[in-house]
Structures are given as structure tokens and as C-alpha cells.
Amino acid sequence: MKTGKKIWLILAISMVALALGASGALADTLSYSNNANTNIVFTGTGDTFTFVDLTGLGNRDIQITGSLPPGSPAIGLFGDIDGTYQIGAITTTGGLQTAPVTSVAGPENHTFSITDALNFQLSGTIAWVDIWTLQVNGGLNIAGVANLTGITYTGANLALIALRDAGYADVVMSWTFDPAMNLTALTTDGTTHNTAYSGTINYNTVPVPPSALLLGSGLLGLGLLRRKWSLKK
């Protein structure tokens, strides 16, 4: 194979590898858990849930507890979850129950926020998308879709700047009820239920557009086609 053909083929394969390796890869994760005296609360009637802060301090529903890669400057910061959310029609598959979640209009905006050490607040709109329960476990956003959007932040915390610049994130939450509480019980038994929770905030600091994959595939196809023509000569 001539040098020019080798370079063409290497370039095409490299583009495909770049697109496959980086497209949609989540680059950073922040872990969080509920702060003391804060819970997710299911009403037991009306099919709704909300997040309640009993400390009276404000903006302290959650705290950032860890990160990947480790050592994020966001660790230790507090945050807040606002809004009321409604649970839709429940689907049961064995012991697993799932349902869509929609935001309910009310006095609070549906926001997810983190406040830095200088009191600058990162804030975005949160849509929980879906809810699930299985035995003693449950959670929100089981599919891990991008549900934190419209992110704003004017402070200097590097982790929060990266989250803002990503433009979106998928926020996932999980909890445990012991004894077990499925969605049917949480929405129809007429009793208020509350529990602690934790989760992750996943965001992509270097998004690669799908067009990169198409370009790489196209270059690889052209390279192989050119090689095939060369072999026929």
C-alpha cells in the first residue's frame, strides 16, 4: 500500500475511534445526599411528592459528598431541590413498578441548585422524568436522561463552571424504604411517607456531536473503497 493510501486509511480509522470513544461520554460526576432533617415526601394522596427542608436554613436540601474524578471543588457545598411533582399511570412488571413524572404548577419553581462558598448559586430547571420502585428500593430518572437544563451560574467554583458550561446534566436519585413501599402504596394508602435519599449529577464537559461519528464512518468507507479500486487495477 502506498504512503498516501496508508495516511488516508489511518485518518479514517482515527476519526471513527475518536467519535466512538468520546461521543456522549460522561466526563464528570458529582455525588450528593440529603442533608440532615430533609427528606423526599410522598403525600399518599394526589399522587405527588416534594422535597421538604425541616432545618429552616434554606438552600440545604442536599450536600455534595463526592466526585469522579475525585477531589472536585464542589465537595461539601449545599444545594436545594424545589417543586412538587406528580406520579402518572403505574406500570407493574413483576416486582418492578414504574411511572412517568410531571412537574405540578405551584408557588415554587422546579429547580435544582448548588450554592458555592461565596453564596453564588448554580441553578437549573429539573424534570424528574420517571419514578420506580423494586422491593425496598426506589428512585427517580431510571433512564438517566438529561433532566437538568437552563443552567446558570456566575461564581468562580471550577466544578460549577464546568457543569454550567456543559449546558445540561442527568440527575439521578435513589432511596430505600424499610419495610418496602411500592408506587401503589406511596400514591394511594392515604398516609404521608418520607425517606432519605442520595444520587448523582452527571455532566459532559466535552460533548462530541453525532456528526463526528458520521464523518469518521464516511472517511473510513471512502478509504476502504479507494483501496478496493486500487486492488482491481
N, C-alpha and C positions, 0 to 999 in steps of 0.2 A: 504494500500500500504506500502510495506517495505521501510525502510530508504534508501537503495541503489537505489531502483527504483525511489523514490522521487528526489534524487540528480541527477540521470540521466535525468529525465524529466525537472527539473528546469534548468539544464545546457543547454539542447537543446533549450528551450524556450528563455533563456537569449541570446544565440548566435543569434537566429533569430531576437530578438528585437534589438540587437546591430547592426546587419547588416542592418536592415530596417531603423533604426534611423540615422545611420551615413553614409551609402553608398551614395556617390555623393553629400553629403550635403555641400553647400557653406558656409564656415566659416567666411569669411571676405569680405567686400565691401568698395571700395573707390569711392566716387562721384567726378566728375570733370565737369568743364565748360570751354568754350573757353575764352581765355584771351582777354582783350580789343584790338580792331583792328585786330583780327584774325577771320577767317571765313572758313566754308566749301564752296567751289566754284564749281558750275556746269557750264560747258562750253556752253551748249546749242547746241553744235555740236560735233560730235565724241563720244557722249555717255560717257563722262568721268567727273570725279570730282577729286578735290585735296584739300589740306588744305593750306591756304595762311596766312603767318605772315607778317603784314604790319608794325610792330613795328621796325623791323631791329635789334632787340636784339638777336634773335636766341634762339632756345630751349624754347620758351614761347608760344606755341600754346594754351596750356591748363594750368589750375591750379587745384590742388586737393582742393575741397571745403568741404568735409565731409567724414564720415566713419561710418560703422557698424561693430563691436561695436564702440561707439563714442570715440573720443579722440585719434585717430591714429596720430603717429608722422609724418605721410606723409602729413597731412593737411597743406596747404599753399605752398607746393612745386610746381614748374612749370614743364611742360613736353612738348613734341613735337610729332607731327604726320607727317610723311613724305611719299611721294609716290603719284603716280597717279593711279586711279582705274577706271575700265571700267564697265559700266552697260550693262547687257546682255538682252536677249529677255524678254519683259514685259508681265506679266500675269495680266489680269484685272478680278476682282470678285466684282461686284457691284461697290462701290466707292473705293475699295482697289486695289492698284497696287503693284505688287512685281516683282523683277528681281534678278538674280544672279549677283554677283560682282566678278571680277577677277582683279588681280594686273597687271598693264601695265609696261613693261620694260622701263627703262629710267635712267636718271642720278642720281636719288635719290633711296635709298633703301626704302622698305616698312616697316618702323619701327615705333614703339610706345615707347616713352621713358619718364622717370621721373628723374629729377636731384635733388640730395639732397643738404643740406645746405653747404656741403663741396665740392660741384661740382663733386661728384661721380655720374655716370649716370647708372640707370637701363634701359636696352634696350631689346626689343624683336621684332620678326617679326609679323606684323599684317596683317591678311587677313579678309576683311570685310564680306565675305560670301554672304550676300544678302542685298537688299535695299527695302524699302517700303514707300508708301505714302497713306494717307487717309484724305481727306478733307484738313485742314490746317497743318496737322501733317505728319511727316516723320521720318525715322530712318534707322539705319544700324544694321545688325545682329539680326533680329527679333526673331530668334530661340534661341538666347543666347548660341551658341555653343562655344567651346574652340577655340578662334581665335588669341590668343596671345601666341606664342611659342618661343622656343630658348631664354629664358630669362636669361640675365647675369647681375651681379651686384657685386661690390667688396667693397662697402661702409659699413657703420655701422648703417644706419637707420633701426630700427627693423621691421617696416611695409614693407619696400622694401626687406629686407632679407626674410620675410615670403612669399612675392609674388614671389621672385626668387626661394625659396625652393619648392613652390607649383609646379613649372615647367611649368605651363600654367595658363591661365585665359580666361574668356569670357568678352570681352569689347563690351558694347552696347552703341549706340548713338541715340539721338533724336533731332529734331528741329521743328520749326514752320515757315511756310510761310504765310503771310497775305498780299494780298489775296492768296488763296490756289494755290499751284503748284503741279500737279501730275507728275509722271515719264515721261509721254509722253511729257509734256511741258518742263520739265527740260532737256530733251535729244534732242528735235527736233525743238524748236522755234527759234534757232539761236541767242539767247540772253544769255549773262552770268548772272547767278543768284548766289547770295551769302547770307548766313544767319548765325546767331549764333547757337550754339549747346551745348549740355551737355550730360552726360551719367554716366555709372558706370563701374568699373573694379571689377569683381567678381572672387575670387580665393579660393581654398580649401586648407587649411593648414594641414589638417589631412585626406588625402584620404584613404578610405576603399575599398579594391579591391572587385570585384564581387564574388571572391572565398569565401569570408567570408559569404555571403548570402547563397551560395550553401552548405557550411559546416554546417551552422546553420540549414538549411532546412533538410539536411541529418541526423543530430543528432536528430532533432525533430521527423522525420519519424522513426528512429530506436527506439527512446524512446516509441512512440505510439505502434509500432509493438511488442516490448517486453512486454508492458502492455497487449496487446491483447492476446499474448501467455500465459501470466500468468493467465488471467481470464479463459482461456479454461481448465487449469489444475484443 
